[in-house]
């Protein structure tokens, strides 16, 4: 059974037990291979189930992992926040040098890719914004443009990647964007896109600092910019417009 998958890979449920993933673009193949080296190293250190893929085929690239049960988080509660806060604390405490030796994208590589996408946002997204909001958009890009870090991060944490069943979190999925970077990127949605009870419980369990809160808000504001460029890449005008609307809303949240 074909699943929705993500922007980078297509997913299929096999025999109700496994998830098979295939790259949507050639450059994603190496990303999938890295996950097969990285996730077996991280999984034993984490307090929730995560995908641990292995290579099924190298040409074409196909990876498979056991199904992590549950449905995407729809109604975040304080209990969910507490659980996810401890999960993120454990993830961010993983030894980064060891993770890099097992496939984690380095801080230098991640920073280079981030700089490229920020340059693209300046060139393509800012001109599409309402003229009266462009200075605010440029200020945000200046703020996040130089941020780097040396923490093992998920890199794309949102409700679609946090699975629940019978009121409890059952796992965290989709580590394709994992890299050595700024811990606050994983706090962006959790602190700014959820109800206060969830955010407060997560912050307490994790031990969020004031500086991390400030950076997490900026990362949260950057999220819709990616939606705009994805819409441009796929010729999806609705996605572009939705991204632009969200971009403006978040700039002033």
C-alpha positions as CSV (number, residue, x, y, z in Angstrom):
1,X,0.0,0.0,0.0
2,X,1.4,3.4,-1.0
3,X,1.6,6.0,1.7
4,X,1.8,9.7,1.5
5,X,5.6,9.8,2.2
6,X,7.5,13.1,2.3
7,X,9.0,15.6,0.0
8,X,12.2,13.5,-0.4
9,X,11.0,9.9,-0.5
10,X,8.0,7.8,-1.5
11,X,6.8,5.2,1.1
12,X,5.0,1.9,0.8
13,X,3.6,-0.3,3.5
14,X,4.6,-4.0,2.9
15,X,2.6,-6.9,4.5
16,X,1.4,-4.5,7.2
17,X,4.8,-4.8,8.9
18,X,7.4,-2.8,7.1
19,X,7.8,0.6,5.4
20,X,9.8,0.7,2.2
21,X,11.1,4.0,1.0
22,X,12.5,5.1,-2.4
23,X,14.1,8.4,-3.3
24,X,11.9,10.9,-5.2
25,X,15.1,12.5,-6.6
26,X,18.5,11.0,-7.3
27,X,20.3,13.1,-4.7
28,X,18.0,11.7,-1.9
29,X,19.6,8.2,-2.4
30,X,22.7,9.1,-0.4
31,X,20.4,10.5,2.3
32,X,18.6,7.2,2.6
33,X,21.9,5.3,2.8
34,X,23.1,7.6,5.6
35,X,20.0,6.8,7.6
36,X,20.8,3.1,7.4
37,X,24.1,3.8,9.1
38,X,23.0,6.4,11.6
39,X,19.7,5.2,13.0
40,X,21.0,1.9,14.4
41,X,23.5,4.0,16.3
42,X,21.0,6.5,17.7
43,X,18.0,4.2,18.4
44,X,19.4,2.5,21.5
45,X,19.9,5.9,23.1
46,X,16.4,7.2,22.6
47,X,13.4,6.6,24.8
48,X,10.9,6.2,22.0
49,X,10.8,3.9,18.9
50,X,12.3,5.4,15.8
51,X,12.8,3.9,12.3
52,X,15.9,1.8,11.9
53,X,16.2,1.2,8.1
54,X,18.4,-1.3,6.2
55,X,19.2,-1.4,2.5
56,X,16.9,-3.7,0.5
57,X,18.3,-2.7,-2.9
58,X,21.2,-0.6,-4.0
59,X,20.2,0.0,-7.7
60,X,17.6,1.3,-7.5
61,X,18.0,2.4,-3.9
62,X,15.2,0.9,-1.6
63,X,15.4,0.9,2.2
64,X,13.1,-0.9,4.6
65,X,12.3,-0.5,8.3
66,X,9.8,-2.0,10.8
67,X,6.6,-0.1,10.9
68,X,6.5,2.4,13.8
69,X,2.9,2.2,14.9
70,X,0.6,5.1,15.5
71,X,-1.0,8.1,13.8
72,X,0.3,11.7,13.4
73,X,-0.2,13.8,16.5
74,X,-3.4,15.8,16.2
75,X,-4.3,16.9,19.7
76,X,-1.1,17.6,21.7
77,X,-1.5,17.4,25.5
78,X,0.8,18.2,28.4
79,X,1.6,14.5,28.7
80,X,2.7,14.4,25.1
81,X,4.8,17.5,25.6
82,X,6.5,15.9,28.6
83,X,7.3,12.7,26.7
84,X,8.6,14.5,23.6
85,X,10.7,16.9,25.8
86,X,12.5,13.9,27.3
87,X,12.9,12.4,23.8
88,X,14.5,15.6,22.4
89,X,16.8,15.9,25.4
90,X,18.0,12.3,24.8
91,X,18.4,13.0,21.1
92,X,20.3,16.2,21.6
93,X,22.6,14.6,24.2
94,X,23.7,11.9,21.7
95,X,27.5,12.2,21.0
96,X,27.8,14.2,17.8
97,X,31.2,13.0,16.8
98,X,30.1,9.4,17.0
99,X,26.9,10.2,15.0
100,X,28.9,11.9,12.3
101,X,31.2,8.8,12.0
102,X,28.0,6.8,11.4
103,X,26.5,9.0,8.7
104,X,25.1,12.2,10.4
105,X,25.5,15.2,8.1
106,X,28.2,17.5,9.5
107,X,27.7,21.0,10.8
108,X,29.8,22.4,7.9
109,X,27.8,20.5,5.3
110,X,24.5,21.5,6.9
111,X,25.6,25.1,7.2
112,X,26.5,25.2,3.5
113,X,23.1,23.9,2.5
114,X,21.4,26.3,4.8
115,X,23.3,29.2,3.4
116,X,22.3,28.2,-0.1
117,X,18.6,28.0,0.8
118,X,18.7,31.3,2.6
119,X,20.2,32.8,-0.6
120,X,17.4,31.3,-2.6
121,X,14.8,32.7,-0.2
122,X,16.3,36.2,-0.7
123,X,16.3,35.8,-4.5
124,X,13.0,34.1,-5.1
125,X,10.7,34.4,-2.0
126,X,11.3,38.0,-0.8
127,X,10.2,39.5,-4.2
128,X,6.9,37.6,-3.9
129,X,6.1,39.0,-0.5
130,X,3.9,42.1,0.0
131,X,6.2,45.1,-0.3
132,X,5.4,46.3,3.2
133,X,6.6,43.0,4.7
134,X,9.9,42.5,2.8
135,X,12.1,44.3,5.3
136,X,10.8,42.1,8.1
137,X,11.4,39.1,5.9
138,X,15.0,40.1,5.1
139,X,15.6,40.8,8.8
140,X,14.5,37.2,9.6
141,X,16.9,35.8,6.9
142,X,19.7,37.9,8.4
143,X,18.9,36.5,11.9
144,X,19.0,32.8,10.9
145,X,21.6,33.0,8.1
146,X,24.6,32.5,10.3
147,X,23.3,30.0,12.8
148,X,25.2,26.7,13.2
149,X,25.5,24.2,16.0
150,X,27.1,20.9,17.0
151,X,24.0,19.0,18.3
152,X,22.4,15.9,16.8
153,X,19.0,17.2,15.6
154,X,16.0,15.7,13.8
155,X,15.9,18.7,11.6
156,X,12.2,18.5,10.5
157,X,10.2,17.9,13.7
158,X,6.4,18.5,13.3
159,X,3.2,16.8,14.3
160,X,3.3,14.6,11.2
161,X,6.5,13.0,12.5
162,X,5.3,12.4,16.0
163,X,3.1,9.3,16.2
164,X,0.5,8.5,18.8
165,X,-1.9,5.7,19.8
166,X,-4.4,5.5,22.6
167,X,-3.3,8.9,23.9
168,X,0.4,8.1,24.1
169,X,3.3,8.9,21.9
170,X,4.5,5.7,20.2
171,X,7.4,7.0,18.2
172,X,9.2,9.7,16.1
173,X,9.8,9.1,12.4
174,X,11.5,10.7,9.3
175,X,15.1,11.4,10.2
176,X,16.1,12.3,6.6
177,X,17.0,15.8,7.6
178,X,19.0,14.8,10.6
179,X,22.3,16.8,10.9
180,X,24.7,18.4,13.3
181,X,23.1,21.8,14.0
182,X,21.2,24.1,16.2
183,X,19.1,22.3,18.9
184,X,16.5,25.1,18.6
185,X,15.4,23.9,15.2
186,X,13.8,20.9,16.9
187,X,12.0,23.2,19.3
188,X,10.5,25.4,16.7
189,X,7.1,23.8,16.2
190,X,7.0,22.2,19.7
191,X,7.2,25.6,21.4
192,X,5.4,27.8,18.9
193,X,3.0,25.7,16.9
194,X,1.2,23.9,19.8
195,X,-1.1,24.7,22.7
196,X,0.5,26.3,25.8
197,X,0.1,23.2,28.0
198,X,2.1,21.1,25.6
199,X,4.8,23.7,25.0
200,X,5.2,24.4,28.8
201,X,5.5,20.7,29.6
202,X,8.0,20.1,26.8
203,X,10.0,23.1,27.8
204,X,10.2,21.9,31.4
205,X,11.1,18.3,30.5
206,X,13.7,19.4,28.1
207,X,15.2,22.3,30.0
208,X,14.8,25.0,27.4
209,X,16.9,28.1,27.8
210,X,15.8,31.7,26.9
211,X,18.2,31.8,24.0
212,X,16.8,28.5,22.6
213,X,13.3,30.0,22.9
214,X,14.3,33.0,20.8
215,X,16.0,30.9,18.2
216,X,13.1,28.4,18.1
217,X,10.7,31.2,17.3
218,X,12.9,32.4,14.4
219,X,13.1,28.8,13.0
220,X,9.3,28.5,13.3
221,X,8.9,31.7,11.3
222,X,11.2,30.3,8.6
223,X,9.1,27.1,8.1
224,X,6.7,28.5,5.4
225,X,9.5,29.7,3.3
226,X,10.4,26.1,2.5
227,X,6.8,25.5,1.5
228,X,7.0,28.4,-1.0
229,X,10.1,27.0,-2.7
230,X,8.7,23.5,-2.7
231,X,5.7,24.8,-4.5
232,X,7.9,26.6,-7.0
233,X,9.8,23.3,-7.6
234,X,6.7,21.3,-8.2
235,X,4.7,24.0,-10.1
236,X,2.1,23.9,-7.4
237,X,0.6,27.4,-7.2
238,X,-1.6,26.5,-4.2
239,X,1.4,25.4,-2.2
240,X,3.2,28.6,-3.1
241,X,0.2,30.8,-2.0
242,X,-0.3,28.8,1.2
243,X,3.4,29.2,2.0
244,X,3.3,33.0,1.4
245,X,0.2,33.4,3.6
246,X,1.8,31.4,6.4
247,X,5.1,33.3,6.0
248,X,3.4,36.6,6.6
249,X,1.3,35.3,9.5
250,X,4.3,33.9,11.3
251,X,6.5,36.9,10.8
252,X,4.2,38.9,13.1
253,X,3.2,36.1,15.5
